Amino acid sequence: MQNIKNPLIFIVEDSVVYKELILGHLQSKKFDKINTFKSGGECLKELSQNPDLIILDYSIEGMSGLEFMRKVKETNPEVDFIFLSGQNDVEVAVKIMKLGAFDYIVKNEHSPTRLVKAIEQAMVVTKNRKMKKGFSIGVVGFFIMLFLVIMAIIMITIIFQL
């Protein structure tokens, strides 16, 4: 997620009623950068907007949600995915999570609330990942600078001894 505080969320859902339910619930929780799509094809055309998170139905029009995730991850590996599904299939959920999805939520009366929690968790994980990456870059930078200072001291010592 590039924007942790206000992520750009894409929703891919062919059911207009369910899409509006999810959209309304997310907007009520102050998520306001949301684009909705009826199909995976429509969404693929808009990937240049660099979404932070894609919420999609496991069985979207034209391809499976898994195929769609693989296509997106080829060009946008940082995008997080949360799958929504009418199927309570543990094997599918485990498979999707192993292949890189952040969460798998079964559609029911609790799914809008669970979706908000999953988005918040994804934001925390992304924040921690960025902090860890920044820390790693800082440590490497420190040791490079230390190496350069030591080399400069050695070079100055050699020059003044001549």
C-alpha positions in Angstrom: 0.0 0.0 0.0 1.5 3.3 -1.1 -0.9 5.5 0.9 -1.4 3.9 4.3 -3.7 6.5 5.8 -6.1 6.8 2.8 -5.5 3.9 0.5 -6.8 3.7 -3.1 -9.2 0.8 -3.1 -10.6 -1.0 -6.2 -13.7 -3.1 -5.8 -14.4 -5.7 -8.4 -17.9 -7.1 -7.9 -20.5 -8.0 -10.5 -23.5 -7.8 -8.1 -24.6 -4.2 -8.1 -26.4 -4.6 -4.8 -23.5 -6.2 -3.0 -21.0 -3.7 -4.6 -23.2 -0.8 -3.3 -23.4 -2.4 0.2 -19.6 -2.7 0.4 -19.0 0.8 -1.1 -21.5 2.4 1.4 -20.0 0.6 4.4 -16.4 1.5 3.5 -17.4 5.2 2.8 -19.1 5.3 6.2 -15.8 4.2 7.7 -14.0 7.2 6.1 -12.5 5.3 3.1 -13.1 7.7 0.3 -10.7 6.8 -2.5 -12.7 3.9 -4.0 -13.3 2.9 -7.6 -15.7 0.1 -8.5 -15.7 -2.2 -11.4 -18.1 -4.8 -12.8 -15.5 -7.0 -14.2 -11.8 -7.9 -14.0 -11.2 -6.6 -17.5 -12.5 -3.1 -16.6 -10.3 -3.1 -13.5 -7.2 -4.2 -15.5 -7.6 -1.2 -17.7 -7.3 1.2 -14.7 -4.2 -0.4 -13.0 -2.2 2.6 -14.0 -3.9 4.4 -11.1 -1.8 2.1 -8.8 -4.4 0.9 -6.3 -3.2 0.0 -2.9 -5.9 -2.7 -2.4 -8.2 -4.7 -4.6 -11.3 -6.3 -3.1 -12.8 -8.8 -5.5 -15.3 -11.6 -5.8 -13.5 -14.9 -6.1 -15.6 -15.8 -9.2 -15.5 -12.6 -11.2 -16.8 -12.2 -14.8 -14.5 -13.5 -17.4 -11.8 -15.1 -15.3 -11.2 -16.5 -11.8 -10.2 -14.2 -9.0 -7.0 -16.2 -8.7 -6.1 -15.6 -12.4 -6.9 -11.9 -12.0 -4.6 -11.6 -8.9 -1.8 -13.3 -10.8 -2.2 -10.8 -13.7 -2.2 -7.8 -11.4 0.8 -9.0 -9.3 2.9 -9.3 -12.5 2.8 -5.5 -13.0 1.8 -4.3 -9.5 3.4 -6.7 -6.9 2.7 -4.3 -4.0 -1.1 -4.5 -4.4 -2.9 -6.3 -1.6 -5.9 -8.5 -2.3 -8.9 -9.3 -0.2 -11.3 -11.9 -1.7 -15.0 -12.0 -1.1 -16.8 -15.2 -1.9 -20.2 -16.8 -1.4 -18.3 -20.1 -1.0 -17.2 -21.1 2.4 -14.4 -23.3 0.9 -11.4 -23.6 3.3 -9.2 -25.2 0.6 -9.8 -22.3 -1.8 -9.1 -19.8 1.0 -5.8 -21.5 2.0 -4.7 -21.7 -1.6 -5.4 -18.0 -2.3 -3.7 -16.9 0.9 -0.6 -19.0 0.1 -0.5 -17.3 -3.4 -0.4 -13.8 -1.9 -3.9 -12.7 -1.0 -4.2 -10.8 2.3 -7.6 -12.2 3.3 -10.6 -14.3 2.2 -14.0 -13.3 3.5 -17.2 -15.2 3.1 -20.1 -13.1 2.1 -22.6 -12.9 4.9 -24.1 -10.3 7.2 -20.8 -9.8 9.0 -18.6 -9.5 5.9 -18.7 -5.6 5.6 -17.4 -5.3 9.2 -14.9 -8.0 8.7 -13.8 -6.3 5.5 -13.0 -3.0 7.3 -11.0 -4.9 9.9 -9.1 -6.7 7.1 -8.3 -3.4 5.4 -7.1 -1.9 8.6 -4.9 -4.9 9.2 -3.5 -4.7 5.7 -2.6 -1.0 6.3 -0.8 -1.9 9.5 1.2 -4.8 7.8 2.1 -2.4 5.0 3.2 0.3 7.4 5.4 -2.2 9.3 6.8 -3.5 6.0 7.7 0.0 4.9 9.3 0.8 8.3 11.4 -2.4 8.1 12.5 -1.6 4.6 13.4 2.0 5.6 15.3 0.7 8.6 17.2 -1.8 6.4 18.1 0.9 3.9 19.3 3.1 6.8 21.5 0.4 8.3 23.1 -0.3 4.9 23.6 3.4 4.3 25.3 3.8 7.7 27.7 1.0 7.0 28.5 2.3 3.6 29.2 5.8 5.1 31.3 4.2 7.8 33.3 2.2 5.2 33.9 5.4 3.2 35.1 7.3 6.3 37.5 4.5 7.2 38.8 4.4 3.7 39.3 8.2 3.7 41.2 8.0 7.0 43.4 5.2 5.6 44.1 7.2 2.4 44.9 10.4 4.4 47.2 8.4 6.7 49.0 6.9 3.7 49.4 10.2 1.9 50.8 12.0 4.9 53.3 9.2 5.7 54.9 9.7 2.2 
